[in-house]
Amino acid sequence: AQRVTQPEKLLSVFKGAPVELKCNYSYSGSPELFWYVQYSRQRLQLLLRHISRESIKGFTADLNKGETSFHLKKPFAQEEDSAMYYCALSDTGANSKLTFGKGITLSVRP
Amino acid sequence: DAGITQSPRYKITETGRQVTLMCHQTWSHSYMFWYRQDLGHGLRLIYYSAAADITDKGEVPDGYVVSRSKTENFPLTLESATRSQTSVYFCASRLAGSYNEQFFGPGTRLTVL
């Protein structure tokens, strides 16, 4: 069975500090991994996906198959980054579905 | 983002009552999903649908019923609500295809007394 583990529930940093939100996964096939974000009073939305290898709002995430990890990183946190972040894994096939981690709250203090 | 809506946004009900949460999308997405969001559990899939009249169970389907007679609607019914079903419920949709970006509704906060 596939599983996504986000080991921390809360990360609190000061503005300008580096951020790393951890995500580990368990999946027997070739994984598709995503980070979703939920800002206060907004709906959940896609932040980035590993397949596109892009940087969104300064965030990057690299898939490490050896360590089965997909950590989200940003070198300099901003107050507007404060939100709930979910790592998600997609299974493959036509009816692919997402399995979410438990989420982590990022708080960026001024 | 107004393309996917949920109603009601807030609902308080009593144990044993039937409750239906509505989800409507205007994008003609094939796939629709229902999740519940609970502290300490994250988002868990309740049911999903690949197309009209095609539904399947997710991780936590017990106590819930879904239907999808039209592509744009995917109601979730709690046949006999229990306190453990107090949660925030999110509906989502996506296009068919391998890129699995799901678009989420604003959520319904349900309290079962």
Interface residues (C-beta under 8 A of the other chain):
Chain A: Q6 E32 F34 R43 L44 Q45 L46 R49 I51 Y86 S90 T92 A94 N95 S96 K97 L98 T99 F100 G101 K102 G103
Chain B: D1 Y31 F33 Y35 G40 H41 G42 L43 R44 L45 Y48 A50 D56 G58 E59 F90 A92 A96 S98 Y99 N100 E101 Q102 F103 F104 G105 P106 G107
